[in-house]
């Protein structure tokens, strides 16, 4: 439990767990550290070479892997992210996406719009796919659908996304006629937009209490997401539908004062963060398989096809794969853009819980459909936009072990710990230009010179 406090010591660790919002509940660079020796592999940088045994067991169970395949998969995923990042940078506007396949994620495919790039892609150990549309064009089409969703009803077209492997944008609808009307309203007819007919309507997982909870204004409750800091202030990130700015939270049995919502965005995005009082201590822990804790070491965004695991207060720890990034979902409460779709199951009460690929934080549960008996689909709000929008720093295991906390004191073009960097962005560090390979929040130990898995010298 998040904590029954005693009079003698009321200090409780914030543990990343599944958030839910049940209404009507009765309670509710300072100086940069010395440059490190560059890690020899991406797996070492991201901690994929030393996964907890409980994580491996969960991956084997949910992805139906043979012994040893889960560990191999995590290493392959980490290394593939670097190769995909380098190819993204070299292909430029011709880049059309990257994804993983195979039981151990051994097959990396990188798409391009130019057949002349095939040999360069293969030289990086990837399979090449020559397609019609670059990723930038697909994203532009999806943005037109996003804009149209503010003008027209989307009840019968609840999901739309960029399908990178298929090189198209897809509208998921309960009936084809609704998809056709939505596509026409967005002005993207004839732009290669596909239709997927499905009876499923995603909903917020926010109607059952379970696990370790916190309470909002005495009338709703959720579970803690990832622990974060803002300067010296400790707190945690959660889903935006859990509460609004200035809402008060209590913890433990619901009677222990805990904190205040500092900011919340929903709909549009599904993100919030709560600042806690001195009785609570932020940790890098996430509740994993069998209640065992696993630690967060960073927030490097995983590729489509990568494995991912989710912690939730109703169904516990479950794993699956990433289906696509940059998805829009129309809930009955409003549309949320930029979430990621996964094959991980979830049920009411799991909302707001953390998603992790290996030891890298990915996001918090927004909603989905189905269940953990028959299978389902879930969507998470990526963590890096939460950190960026609210100016937060993710609590990581390295920070707890004495690594200086990230600081953002540099100029806009100078690398600084604590900033969120998108793949393809460029910085200057120690007089040298670097280009980002994988989206992440920079940790104090992750300077460009020390992490070739994240930065490429230009």
Secondary structure, DSSP 8 states (H G I E B T S, - for coil): ------SS---EEEEE------TT-S----S--------SSHHHHHTTTS--HHHHHHHHHHTT--TTHHHHHHHHHHHHHHHHHHHHHHHGGGEEEEEEESTT--EEEEEES-GGGHHHHHHTT-EEEE-SS-HHHHHHHHHHHHHHHTTS--TT--EEEEETTTTEEEEEESSHHHHHHHHHHHT-TTSSEEEEE-S---EES-S---SS-EEETTTEEE----EEEETTEEEEEE-GGG--TT-EEEETTTTEEEEEEEEEE-SBS-EEEEEE-TTEEEEEEEE-GGG-EEE--B-----BT-EEEEEETTTEEEEEEEEEEEEEEEETTEEEEEEEEES----TT-TT-EEEETTEEEEEEEEEEEETTTEEEEEEEEHHHHHHHHT-EE--HHHHTT-------S-TTB--TT-EE-TT-EEEETTEEEEESS-EE--TT--GGG-TTTEEE-
